[in-house]
Amino acid sequence: VDLQVIRTAVVPMPGAYAVRAGGGAVRRLAPVLRPGQDVIHAPCLAFVLRHPSAGVILVDTGFHADARGSLRRDLGLPMSVLFRGLEVAAEPFDVQLRAAGVEPADVRRVVMTHLHVDHTSGMRLLPNAEFVCAREEWAATRRRAAELKGYVARHLPDASRMRLVDLAREGELYGPFPHTRDLLGDGTIRLLGTPGHTPGHLSVLVDRGADGRVLLAGDAAYVRRNIDEQRLPLIVDDPPAARESLRRLAAFRAGEPDVPVVPSHDPDAWKALAPEPAGPGTAAGAAEPSPA
Ligand SMILES: [Zn+2]
């Protein structure tokens, strides 16, 4: 499976938001609110997988052009405040897909790590896609005040286009992960239940063949430091579950040190997958034998 990363936006994120400070709630929050403290420039990533027989499968989506015009219009008021300062890439998600050689209307399947606004803005640019996500995640979008938890109804497709996976009931053990699913049945794309950031968060393990495997961690970790130091981001839905998922990611990495683990918002981890920025030449280049 060929994997291409698309950086769809960059958002300034206080370091103490990505990795919480020690102490109680007030001590954790203080450095986030203090002006001038360290800020990381967090990317928002989406991924294009090309499977030899199943074709194009995306992981997460980027931003709709509406978000470029008005973040508030696209994300709604509460989330536009949280994501203030977000800079959407010069080209919206559909344009970036076409540059990668993917016609948005031709996309049939998208794996959603979770359904927070910074991952769902581009779902409505994919009119013929079926979206795979965990049952618990879809249920979370239907609860009262879901918007305050990061879910925006206008981004989401009709329920008939969701393919909900029930990892807790049907999933199988894989390494340190008790609940996983082999998406295509050939071992190339495995969904890993990594709840905590959200109720039904999934990570995705991709086998690139000769290029080796990659673990797309979504937001189970914002940055590699969450895994390295076993410290949660400031805000998570279920802290004990999120801690358990961080432990499992660390255990996986200890057993598979050559497999890059790529959180969706780490400023640097994704660069291991994309030495060159994704652009019009990339898709054509991928089809040619590499001179290296
Ligand atoms: Zn996110």
Boltz pocket constraint, residues with backbone or C-beta under 6 A from the ligand:
constraints:
  - pocket:
      binder: B
      contacts: [[A, 116], [A, 118], [A, 119], [A, 219], [A, 264], [A, 265]]
      max_distance: 6.0
